[in-house]
């Protein structure tokens, strides 16, 4: 009975499977492949006896990027095969580095280690069911041969044949598909015409023609050599070209000429009549000395050898050009370009280009079997390469059209397996389906890879665009939303006491831990906040500047030790209280609502002297201080923030000590400090709630900072790791206050587990009592969020027993995110939207103020980087409100003006106003971003 059911199922499965197989437009036998090239990914440029190639010499001489290490493919070929399996491709095209197997290019220099490498690669591929496609030559001629002229010298043809024969012998049992060379046009023109490729020769009159001539002859020799011994195997050539379209009807001949000069140059001898295109012969002859054409001539024997010397036509389509006739070509164009007599402008590739190109090949070169090697779209290396994915989708749609036009398409090879060295561009552009982290050589799958593997599963047929390739938030990143913020949305700007006030010891102010830290030369260039923007004296001007922006709110912080010089209520300093009273009154008189932060990192030194936030009694001191502020200012201040960035205080201040008070306690202190900050917040919250709210009706919240953490890959492990990272960073504080009153479950689990591993019998993470959980929970009226940037998260075992190590992950940034003056700040606007959604989902969509967001630069007045930052981040916030119903109430730009950027001193500027710190008057000047922001606030959105 059981067997019957099983076999019934099996039949069912098979029939379903074969139905879909039969419907593939590409037929049952189709090569789905990926391509790579030796110099682009192997690295190990001089390992195990490898000789230098012309690319090694070229890049070393040129300076800048080179392929010395690249993706280290030489040592990591097993990883590659694993990725190929993930992709479910059935073919892999790689190229052999000639000088790895024959270091000086000749047979006498045979290097067994090099041969072994390719044998291992091929064996690994074969044993995993992947068909190896070996290319004998892709641009990396042994440097030793260049000494004798390289491809300018006919002898190279013989040496290439010998080398090829050796490789056929070594690998011929396993490799049944060969490519003699890939993109020889590059060697001819780029290598010898404009000199942008190795060997860097720029002799466009004749050299390209001689080189192409020798390459074609070398190709056909290798072809015949292979066919002698392997009549069953297949061997061909891959040619690269741009698709050249006439700009107007009158340019039709010019466009065809362009195609003949680039593609026909190689294709006509090999796939056509065995000789160069007529148009090349005539045009080059006419402009050459009588009887001495710059275009070499094939002998009749060579013509016979050329003709049909390829079992398939490999084609790489690069750009699309719009071509105009340029027969009256003016200098400086000489030689090849002038002979061609066209001018091409790169235009955006459009649907139909590839199928038109393939149709042209079909009609011009006797309908050959074609393998498409997609040059793909280059990217800056993001893991979410939506644009490259779309380009591949378009290519495949084109290939379906091509097939319907009767083109004999046998395979598609996506470019490329890995990010690698890109010839003229070095590492600036990325083509990989897998991202390579060039530091540790780690590979991560991009969205385009996920697209490709799904495409292969669908055998090239169309399928619904799966949302998981690229999260919706990211896909919508370029859809700028033109809409308004809610009518009651509040706009403001933010500052912090130590960063702007100065007057560090004026009128009875006590020292804070930042005064101590700065005076201890812990800030860049030994700078201090002694004077800063001198806002202690210039607050009236500040208020006018706030007003000029048209915002309704100003977020500033109170310096605890200005109000209570030794931190305790007994030390109340009337002058300090007056200062804030004056500031608040001035704001109100100008129609601006104050939002007050009680603690922006400047603990009274006197309280640090008794342990600061490591001392549990800090909660009482903080509560007393908060009460003083509520008493003194609460009649006019209705928006209170207890703490700014509890994480920074805990980790930077007490974990690794890079911020004041500079304490190093990354395993235990850090958790105790966080615990005490939460206790302090909760206490002060309830103090306000009980004693002040009934009269003043104000609101109290805490400001937490968080970057967005995006999983580096779609793997479950990385997704868990990203969630864990957010829980450790934001949930650490948010879960007790905005969630269930306790630490996040995953934190309790991980810190507990790590503490046990370490041999402790209790967790380094403190435990909340039932009572505490009750009062923690809901101790807020709003959520304050500071947000600046994003990281990718990779799951990773970490054996350090610290707050960082406890998380078992590491983070990295995206090559595509623009940088800023601050190392830590990369621009990734959609991170804000993602984070707002995350908070919405975890904490029941609390009313939220973005209490900081901003961009650091050198302080220029025409600060376009900041404008673009604000424009894109606020637009993502707008999407979060409109599309995601996030309960965002307001937004405070960081910062009103340039100020003391903590340990960076005055080197990094975040202001909407510039401040001249060398002038004792500290004059302020509005920046372009200030004007932009004013407009945004005025419009309350984007029209
Ligand atoms: C905000 O913190 C602060 O609230 C604000 O005062 C500050 O001016 C603003 O950012 C701009 O930095 O490389 O070791 O120096 C945002 C969170 C925490 C991010 C500290 C930068 C620097 C760490 N910041 N971090 S370090």
Boltz pocket constraint, residues with backbone or C-beta under 6 A from the ligand:
constraints:
  - pocket:
      binder: B
      contacts: [[A, 496], [A, 499], [A, 644], [A, 645], [A, 648], [A, 652], [A, 658], [A, 705], [A, 786], [A, 788], [A, 824], [A, 852], [A, 894], [A, 900], [A, 901], [A, 902], [A, 903], [A, 910]]
      max_distance: 6.0
